[in-house]
Each structure stands twice: as structure tokens, then as C-alpha cells.
Amino acid sequence: MRKPKDWKQPCPNPECDYYALMGRVNISAISTYFTQSGRRRIFKCKKCKTFFSETRGTVFYDLRTPEEKVIMILKMFLIRVDLSGICFVFGITEETALMWLKRAANQADIINAQLMRELSVTEIQLDEMWNFIKRKCAENSTPEGESPETSEDGRQWIWISFAAECRLILTTFVGPRTSESALSLIQKTAEVVKGVPCFFSDGFSAYLPALIAVYHHIITFPHTGKKGRPKDPIMVPHPDLVYGQIIKEKKGGLLKALKKRVLCGAERLGKLGLKISTSLIERLNLTLRQSLAPLVRRGLGFCKGRELMRKRVTFFQVFYNFSRPHQSLRVPLPEKQRLSQGAIHTKWLPRTPGMAAGITDHVWSFRELLTIKFEPIHNQSTSG
């Protein structure tokens, strides 16, 4: 007996019993139609009799522009081409290009929510990268030039948490260089990792209070029988929390010395045999500046809003994690699988950070990145 094919398509009808669910064998392909982007399928839900296109719920849904053109434009957002240059080359308006970027960023948010969960990570490097939005100094900036928490313009920072062993960008955040932003980064990081990993950063003082606020124990003091109230409860770092800093000493703009200090968990750090380092995330900062036009130093492609900057960084995060093979993560192919075609000798299996972290088993194509679908997280445990 022929087994029904699982098309990995969820029913889009909110009134259907199988709404947003996948793998329930309720979807069948009934026909195809041709567009500027080639042939597409029409699906039907057997339960509610709803018809829908394969692009429903993807970046390409209800677009009259060929998919290849949309993909090319979205790729150019990731290779340091500014918005005006993209629009000039492809003859589109800025509003159209930004609309496609927002769709891609929304897709990236869905991927992060689905896949970046309960990750086993040992070492996390933290850093923040300077940038400005709309104008270099906010209208209500501090004497140091920093933007206040409520400001959407002026000096803003790209905050990143990075899993060093698998080169995975865990979380990102766009905001001013304040304690509140540091706390937001640590909270978002804690939501995607299991347990208490080791944290390393530069000498920025806001990280330690933020880490303790997220990873801590509350010690309470019982009544002693004496007059007066007992001591107030105190917050102490979690026993497994490890936090080390790299302190850079500069003179005349030149780096003179590096000092390392452990602020929490020196004993556990010694047992794990890890070294305090932020070199990998600093290299990632260079990759970001070479990839996103708004982050280029002394460039004119800066963003006009914090939310737009967040969308660009989030889109790059998902592309970096799942579609961009990292050379340091490649593994040698078995001798039988190596290919030689003329001057090309395939000896290595490319891997992305997502593959190294065990989240996926292959390098995603750019189209897969923009069209992959998931069912709600709370239903995935019952699928099958």
C-alpha cells in the first residue's frame, strides 16, 4: 500500500482541527501552476477542504516579483551593500526593499524561536559593538555621548552572545550601552541555553550585575530569637557561575597589555580547563562590520531606526548560523567520499555553526532559509 507523502505543509485555516500542524497526513498536492519563478504546487487540507499555495506563510507569499530577484536583493543586504545601492541596481524603491527585509527578519525570528532552545553550551563570549542610528549623537545624550535608554537615535550598540565551541550566535540585542541592555542580553541568552555556562567578556562593568541577576541564589536568614527583624535576604552568584574578563590597557590609542581576571567561579574554571578569551567574538565583530552596510565605519549606509537595525542583525544571525559554512568547523571526508574533478579536489565536509551545535544536519540553502515552516512549539511533542 502506498504511503501518503508528508509535504511538510501546515493547514493555514484557523478553524481547522489541524491548523498549523504538520506531519498529520492531512495535506495532499492536487495541482501545479506556473509563475515567473517557475512551477508551484497547490495543496489541499483533507480535513477542512482548504486550498493554499506552497508559498503561503513564507517570504515569497503574494509577491509578483520573481523569487530569484528577491533572493538576490536579500543576499545583498548581507554583503555590505547599502540600501540606496541595492535600489539603484535593481530599480526598486526603498520601501519595497525594506518590506522584503522585514519579511526575512520575521522569518528569522520564527527560526530562532523554534531552533534556538535548550542548547548545550560550555563557553559564551559576550561583547558589544558601537554603532549609531539616525544621527551620531542623540538629542538628549549624556556628557559621554551615550544615548539614554529611551532614545531611539544616536549612539546604539550591537550586543552579542556567542558560543565559542560551535561558533554559534546565540542572541543579539540592539540598544544603548547601559546596565539595562546588558541585562536584556543575559536574559535572552539564558532562554536559549541549558544550565549555567561560563561567560567571558571585556572589562565592561555592567555584565557582572546582569549575570548575577539572572544566575543567582537567594540566601535567607532565620529568626535568631533576639529583638528586631532578621537580616534581609541577599542575592549571591549561582555556584556554577563562571565569569572572567579581559582587561585591555591602552596608551595613545595603542594596545599595551592584556590582563585577565576571574570574578566568579575560579574553581570551576580550573576544573573545566578553559582559558579566558574574547578573540572569537571580536573576530565575529569584524565579520559583522564587513557584512552589514550600517556597521561599516565612516559609511553613509546607517539605519534610520533601532528596530530596522535589529531586523538586519537578526537576519544575519540566522544566515550565519544555518546557511554560511564556517571554515574552522569543516571536517575531513572519508577517503571513499572524496571527489576529484579536474583542479577541484573535495576533501572537506562544510559545516555551519548550526550543524556543529547539533541543531541541523545540513547546510541550508538561502531559499530554505526563507521558506522553512514549523508548527507551534507546544504541539511538536505530540506530532508524528
Wavefront OBJ file of the C-alpha trace (Angstrom):
o trace
v 0.000 0.000 0.000
v 1.362 3.386 -0.989
v 2.222 5.637 1.948
v 0.970 9.266 1.737
v 3.765 11.762 1.270
v 4.462 14.266 4.015
v 4.737 17.611 2.238
v 5.769 19.417 5.454
v 2.973 21.926 4.950
v 0.648 23.122 7.754
v -3.008 23.897 7.189
v -3.473 27.715 7.168
v -7.164 27.653 8.146
v -7.564 28.810 11.799
v -10.894 26.966 12.073
v -9.417 23.610 11.071
v -8.590 20.947 13.673
v -5.168 20.584 12.018
v -4.443 24.318 11.873
v -0.660 24.999 11.846
v 0.083 21.300 12.456
v 2.488 19.244 10.341
v 3.056 15.561 9.734
v -0.627 14.615 10.248
v -1.030 13.301 6.644
v -3.883 15.737 6.096
v -2.197 17.665 3.260
v -2.199 16.491 -0.345
v -0.830 18.094 -3.520
v -3.620 18.441 -6.063
v -2.227 20.623 -8.862
v 0.513 22.952 -10.012
v 0.636 26.374 -11.595
v 3.326 28.419 -13.265
v 4.669 31.796 -12.166
v 7.644 33.977 -13.047
v 9.591 31.906 -10.526
v 8.668 28.564 -12.065
v 6.225 25.842 -11.096
v 4.459 25.906 -7.741
v 2.151 23.443 -6.079
v -1.371 23.850 -4.807
v -2.159 21.896 -1.640
v -5.450 20.855 -0.080
v -6.277 20.057 3.523
v -8.388 16.881 3.612
v -9.977 17.914 6.900
v -11.321 21.396 6.098
v -11.039 21.307 2.279
v -8.903 24.482 2.236
v -6.732 25.125 -0.832
v -3.438 27.014 -0.498
v -0.170 27.655 -2.315
v 3.179 26.263 -1.209
v 4.425 29.830 -0.619
v 1.679 30.539 1.921
v 3.328 31.748 5.139
v 6.738 32.342 3.517
v 8.697 35.400 2.428
v 7.528 34.896 -1.158
v 3.790 34.758 -0.494
v 1.662 37.055 -2.669
v 4.672 38.633 -4.394
v 4.669 39.396 -8.116
v 8.448 39.718 -8.250
v 10.430 36.630 -9.302
v 11.889 34.695 -6.378
v 15.412 34.896 -7.768
v 15.286 38.687 -7.735
v 14.024 38.781 -4.135
v 16.720 36.311 -3.076
v 19.420 38.353 -4.813
v 18.298 41.560 -3.084
v 18.157 39.917 0.335
v 21.629 38.474 -0.205
v 22.940 41.942 -0.973
v 21.745 43.099 2.444
v 24.291 40.627 3.840
v 27.338 41.647 1.809
v 27.810 45.291 2.829
v 25.751 46.877 0.053
v 23.819 49.910 1.265
v 20.103 50.341 0.709
v 20.387 53.089 -1.908
v 22.861 50.994 -3.917
v 20.531 47.976 -3.892
v 17.606 50.084 -5.058
v 19.679 51.683 -7.839
v 20.919 48.357 -9.202
v 17.546 46.596 -9.198
v 15.306 49.562 -9.943
v 13.083 49.247 -6.888
v 12.011 51.656 -4.178
v 13.460 51.674 -0.669
v 10.026 50.837 0.735
v 9.891 47.665 -1.368
v 13.384 46.526 -0.379
v 12.698 47.183 3.314
v 9.389 45.323 3.103
v 11.218 42.229 1.853
v 13.872 42.668 4.540
v 11.192 42.827 7.239
v 9.632 39.634 5.931
v 13.016 37.914 6.027
v 13.654 39.197 9.560
v 10.265 37.921 10.721
v 11.161 34.532 9.258
v 14.470 34.705 11.146
v 12.596 35.369 14.394
v 10.477 32.253 13.788
v 13.571 30.135 13.138
v 15.254 31.410 16.305
v 12.152 30.749 18.391
v 11.908 27.194 17.056
v 15.526 26.046 16.972
v 17.445 28.154 19.492
v 16.210 26.331 22.581
v 17.823 24.201 25.301
v 21.276 24.390 23.740
v 24.180 22.655 25.468
v 26.882 25.306 25.625
v 30.034 25.375 27.752
v 31.591 28.752 26.942
v 29.876 32.004 25.972
v 31.710 35.136 24.896
v 29.968 38.494 25.335
v 30.666 41.751 23.570
v 29.046 44.960 22.370
v 29.823 46.815 19.159
v 29.443 50.553 18.664
v 27.142 51.956 16.008
v 24.861 54.942 15.534
v 21.279 55.218 14.322
v 19.800 58.237 12.532
v 22.401 60.631 13.963
v 25.756 60.238 15.739
v 24.606 61.918 18.956
v 21.113 61.645 20.399
v 19.255 64.844 21.142
v 19.339 64.004 24.864
v 22.694 62.252 25.018
v 24.835 62.029 28.157
v 28.072 64.042 28.516
v 29.956 60.934 27.334
v 27.885 60.885 24.131
v 25.852 57.803 25.082
v 22.156 57.632 24.238
v 19.680 57.229 27.123
v 17.633 54.035 27.452
v 14.509 55.526 25.887
v 16.333 57.079 22.936
v 15.901 55.505 19.506
v 18.691 57.507 17.875
v 22.308 58.430 18.455
v 24.910 56.006 19.734
v 23.487 52.476 19.869
v 25.292 49.194 20.436
v 25.002 45.726 18.910
v 25.096 43.281 21.843
v 26.038 39.671 21.063
v 26.382 36.412 22.966
v 28.467 33.848 21.122
v 29.008 30.112 21.752
v 32.724 29.729 21.132
v 32.976 25.938 20.729
v 30.457 25.784 17.850
v 30.773 29.377 16.551
v 27.033 29.873 17.100
v 25.497 33.326 17.543
v 23.141 32.708 20.445
v 21.338 36.025 20.834
v 21.602 39.630 19.721
v 20.249 42.873 21.076
v 20.312 46.466 19.829
v 20.320 49.240 22.402
v 22.374 51.823 24.285
v 25.394 50.905 26.410
v 23.559 50.665 29.722
v 23.040 48.141 32.502
v 19.507 47.518 31.227
v 20.824 46.484 27.809
v 23.379 44.141 29.384
v 20.612 42.562 31.461
v 18.432 42.116 28.372
v 21.274 40.298 26.587
v 21.894 37.919 29.503
v 18.182 37.204 29.923
v 17.797 36.373 26.244
v 20.889 34.176 26.406
v 19.569 32.274 29.436
v 16.385 31.497 27.492
v 18.239 29.551 24.785
v 20.906 27.630 26.763
v 20.740 24.850 29.320
v 22.327 25.112 32.725
v 24.915 27.712 33.651
v 27.710 28.119 31.078
v 30.952 30.040 31.515
v 30.900 33.698 30.456
v 33.822 35.783 29.203
v 33.783 39.447 28.216
v 35.780 42.651 28.167
v 36.036 44.868 31.231
v 32.574 46.459 30.923
v 31.248 46.680 34.479
v 27.555 46.077 33.646
v 27.943 42.379 32.811
v 28.602 41.092 36.342
v 25.411 42.559 37.932
v 23.420 41.319 34.938
v 24.820 37.792 35.251
v 24.112 37.681 38.984
v 20.585 38.991 38.394
v 19.909 36.023 36.084
v 22.061 33.298 37.686
v 21.780 33.542 41.469
v 20.609 32.037 44.715
v 18.682 33.854 47.430
v 20.018 33.339 50.959
v 17.506 33.974 53.706
v 18.312 34.409 57.394
v 16.107 32.765 60.051
v 14.911 34.439 63.226
v 17.520 34.301 65.984
v 15.155 34.892 68.847
v 16.671 38.270 69.554
v 14.883 41.576 69.290
v 14.481 43.187 65.901
v 13.903 41.894 62.437
v 16.215 39.295 60.874
v 18.665 40.242 58.147
v 17.234 40.913 54.725
v 17.689 38.122 52.148
v 20.745 38.560 49.970
v 21.423 37.558 46.368
v 24.597 35.570 45.725
v 26.008 34.222 42.432
v 24.972 30.727 41.388
v 27.579 28.148 42.495
v 28.175 27.138 38.858
v 28.509 30.675 37.519
v 31.893 31.389 35.943
v 32.717 34.872 34.718
v 36.078 36.120 33.512
v 37.176 39.390 31.965
v 39.858 40.517 29.541
v 41.106 43.981 30.533
v 42.781 45.941 27.740
v 45.330 48.579 28.700
v 45.838 51.202 26.003
v 48.095 54.189 25.709
v 47.773 56.724 22.934
v 45.221 54.523 21.197
v 47.615 51.560 21.103
v 47.157 48.300 22.972
v 49.899 47.873 25.562
v 48.818 44.930 27.692
v 46.051 42.395 28.338
v 45.071 41.393 31.845
v 42.785 38.532 32.794
v 40.724 38.340 35.949
v 38.140 35.890 37.266
v 35.202 37.493 39.046
v 33.149 34.329 39.662
v 33.784 30.592 39.700
v 37.578 30.357 39.641
v 37.469 26.783 40.946
v 35.056 25.551 38.271
v 37.015 27.384 35.582
v 40.135 25.481 36.614
v 38.309 22.142 36.522
v 36.954 22.800 33.033
v 40.375 23.806 31.761
v 39.062 26.806 29.842
v 41.029 29.953 29.136
v 39.568 33.430 29.402
v 39.285 34.756 25.868
v 37.137 37.022 23.706
v 39.117 36.607 20.491
v 36.427 34.681 18.626
v 33.645 37.168 19.253
v 35.953 40.040 18.320
v 36.587 38.240 15.043
v 32.818 37.929 14.666
v 32.540 41.695 15.132
v 34.802 42.139 12.120
v 32.625 39.749 10.110
v 29.569 41.807 11.016
v 31.222 45.076 10.006
v 32.279 43.511 6.707
v 28.778 42.121 6.071
v 26.239 44.770 7.110
v 26.400 48.200 5.491
v 25.077 50.093 8.585
v 28.024 48.790 10.620
v 30.748 49.935 8.229
v 32.932 52.585 9.862
v 32.663 56.054 8.337
v 29.980 54.881 5.931
v 26.746 56.537 4.822
v 24.537 53.440 4.932
v 23.441 53.845 8.557
v 19.965 52.811 9.718
v 17.191 55.286 10.451
v 15.644 53.290 13.305
v 16.631 50.865 16.048
v 14.022 48.274 15.019
v 15.339 48.214 11.459
v 18.862 47.683 12.773
v 17.568 44.827 14.941
v 15.971 43.193 11.911
v 19.200 43.385 9.923
v 21.243 41.844 12.723
v 18.663 39.094 13.355
v 18.520 38.197 9.672
v 22.313 38.000 9.542
v 22.348 35.857 12.717
v 20.155 33.163 11.167
v 22.059 33.275 7.861
v 25.375 32.962 9.735
v 24.136 30.075 11.905
v 22.475 27.906 9.259
v 23.482 28.911 5.716
v 27.083 30.140 5.951
v 29.658 27.329 6.331
v 32.449 28.194 8.756
v 35.905 27.095 7.650
v 37.084 26.287 11.185
v 34.179 23.829 11.589
v 34.787 21.730 8.477
v 35.666 18.051 8.907
v 37.632 15.760 6.568
v 35.616 13.488 4.327
v 36.204 9.733 4.394
v 38.548 8.590 1.649
v 35.708 6.935 -0.310
v 33.654 10.123 -0.428
v 36.384 12.405 -1.714
v 35.911 13.641 -5.257
v 38.390 14.921 -7.824
v 37.144 16.779 -10.868
v 39.968 18.459 -12.745
v 41.627 21.014 -10.453
v 38.888 20.687 -7.844
v 39.563 18.220 -5.035
v 36.807 17.806 -2.461
v 38.397 16.737 0.810
v 36.269 18.516 3.381
v 32.678 18.444 4.541
v 31.491 22.046 5.067
v 29.619 22.699 8.296
v 27.689 25.632 9.682
v 27.534 26.647 13.354
v 24.042 25.144 13.458
v 25.453 21.789 12.336
v 28.280 21.970 14.873
v 25.735 22.669 17.625
v 23.590 19.690 16.575
v 20.601 21.836 15.596
v 20.559 20.791 11.934
v 22.261 18.160 9.795
v 22.930 20.082 6.570
v 23.842 23.467 5.149
v 20.623 25.341 4.446
v 20.119 26.865 1.035
v 19.119 30.515 1.007
v 15.661 29.607 -0.266
v 15.214 27.058 2.504
v 16.085 29.776 4.987
v 13.246 31.923 3.624
v 10.607 29.214 3.196
v 11.032 26.670 6.005
v 7.901 26.139 8.077
v 7.314 24.925 11.617
v 4.335 24.007 13.688
v 3.709 25.564 17.133
v 6.258 24.536 19.742
v 3.647 23.230 22.201
v 2.397 20.732 19.567
v 5.727 19.355 18.428
v 5.997 16.805 21.233
v 2.742 15.191 20.049
v 3.484 15.219 16.327
v 4.067 12.089 14.377
l 1 2 3 4 5 6 7 8 9 10 11 12 13 14 15 16 17 18 19 20 21 22 23 24 25 26 27 28 29 30 31 32 33 34 35 36 37 38 39 40 41 42 43 44 45 46 47 48 49 50 51 52 53 54 55 56 57 58 59 60 61 62 63 64 65 66 67 68 69 70 71 72 73 74 75 76 77 78 79 80 81 82 83 84 85 86 87 88 89 90 91 92 93 94 95 96 97 98 99 100 101 102 103 104 105 106 107 108 109 110 111 112 113 114 115 116 117 118 119 120 121 122 123 124 125 126 127 128 129 130 131 132 133 134 135 136 137 138 139 140 141 142 143 144 145 146 147 148 149 150 151 152 153 154 155 156 157 158 159 160 161 162 163 164 165 166 167 168 169 170 171 172 173 174 175 176 177 178 179 180 181 182 183 184 185 186 187 188 189 190 191 192 193 194 195 196 197 198 199 200 201 202 203 204 205 206 207 208 209 210 211 212 213 214 215 216 217 218 219 220 221 222 223 224 225 226 227 228 229 230 231 232 233 234 235 236 237 238 239 240 241 242 243 244 245 246 247 248 249 250 251 252 253 254 255 256 257 258 259 260 261 262 263 264 265 266 267 268 269 270 271 272 273 274 275 276 277 278 279 280 281 282 283 284 285 286 287 288 289 290 291 292 293 294 295 296 297 298 299 300 301 302 303 304 305 306 307 308 309 310 311 312 313 314 315 316 317 318 319 320 321 322 323 324 325 326 327 328 329 330 331 332 333 334 335 336 337 338 339 340 341 342 343 344 345 346 347 348 349 350 351 352 353 354 355 356 357 358 359 360 361 362 363 364 365 366 367 368 369 370 371 372 373 374 375 376 377 378 379 380 381 382 383 384
